């Protein structure tokens, strides 16, 4: 478990114990407006002789073009390496100064850095920090041995990986639909995400279970062990600006309605002490932030709707507000949607997407500490691991990157992308212990069409196309894909940097209708869900690859469910 110390109030009285913990005594007449800075010092991992730490500074005074944070250790701790700051140490005194790229620190802005250190004996937390000579004192922290402080209600602490050692909630509504299908009982006990995709879903839409009903059911499933509940928070203003099937109910300017009628009620329910024993994982706003990079401006894939959302800032504000409100609840774990390799794996999109995510994670009162991790491939079909070729292969003098399928992408599958993007996110300023989730609900690509080995080496396209598991016509195809199968079953800690494989998209729920279907859910008709559609720049002007006769997004699609079971990999 991590240990945290947050520097909050300049007028705190501190009582430090031998263990290095500190008890904050907060004067009643001191308000947060008087706080010049906060420093969140979090020991993320600790072993017999070493530790790693993440530090986040929030500046509440005048804007800065450079900064330096100082603290002293009570013991023999030594910083051995560091990132996103320049750290020097003289005896017990440590100074962390900005790098050339992160010196700007606006009023209300935050910056994060990390380091690794050694120690012997005890690793007591520092009790005093200064930012450019101004003291920022400490509260009680949120570590397992620290008393509660003013910013950590109840003294609760998050575990490093919420999925480790925990069961995951099986949605009884999805389970019943799956079990009613021929052969569906083979997977009807698998955990899937609960989608809060409109305001009505909070209390239960069309007679369905609302959020409290799901949480109550999770408590019943929990028993005496740990239980994860997976929620998809998905109702941004102008939602999914590059598609129509998943358009939402809120217009581009309705940010206040999003805050007060969607996020605030969700937060109020999740904060109920009745549910404090649950580990609540929230997937924050899929199909949003990467659109601000890939589908705006002069890009051939740009849409007027995405240009609008970039200009008005409501994606960034909405995600920031959700992170801030939900991140304040001690047993909530926020995972931001990170797209997938076939969306942001290219050089032009990769670092820029991480930057816009950092912007959102420090907007509307949020900090990077409100982000527990990221999720890749949500509701998408990209293969988890392509075993028959790698990005480093060459055939007939041409790199795999030059093939039509890869098209100069840096990644060919979701596992390598998730691990690589995690590194980019840490470099961009997110905490070094963030975890990644990968949605494997529909990326199995098994069945008779699954290649048994590499393609022929006559040319690079034959090699890639003959060996790739992902059988889509184009990597940009996303709606009800023909030939797809169930992927890896949900599991915790499957690979380095990966918190879990999850089924965040419930298999059998449609991505969008094959033709226009009137509905009261704000969901439009997207030609990418029409199997006769010949495409647009976002899928290389190829056929959509979608199944026919699909219902509105989120509705049950029996034919797709049967196909997913048939083509499951690993096989059922």
Buried (B, 14 or more C-beta within 10 A) or exposed (E): BBBBBBBBBBBBEBEBEEEBBBBBEBEEEBEEEEBBBBBBBBBBBBEEEBBBBBBBBBBBBEEBEEBBBBBBBBEEBBBEEBBBBEBEBEEBEBBBBBEEEBEEBEEEBBBBBBBBBEBEEEBBBBBBBBBBEEBBBBBBBBBEEBBBBBBBBEBEBBBEBBBBEBBBBBBBBBBEBBBEBEBBEBBBEBBBBBBBBBBBBBBBBEEEBBBBBBBBBBBEBBEEEBBBBBBBBBBBBBBBBBBBBBBBBBEBEBBEBBBEBBBEBBBEBBBEEEBBEBBBBBBBBBBBBBBBBBBBEEBEBBBEBBBBBBEBBBBBBBBBBBBBBBBBBBBBBBBBBBBBBBBBBBEEBBBBBBBBBBBBBBBBBBBBBBBBBBBBBBBBBBBBEBBBBEBEBEBEEBBBBBBEBBBEBBBBBBBBBBBBBBEBBBBBBBBBBBBBBBBBBBBBBBBEEBBEEBBEEEBBBBBBBBBBBBBBBBBBBBBBBBBBBBBBBBBBBBBEBBBBBBBBBBBBBBBBBBEEBEBEBBBBBBBBBBBEBEBBEBBBEBBBBBBEEBBBBBBBBBBBBBBBBBBBBEEB
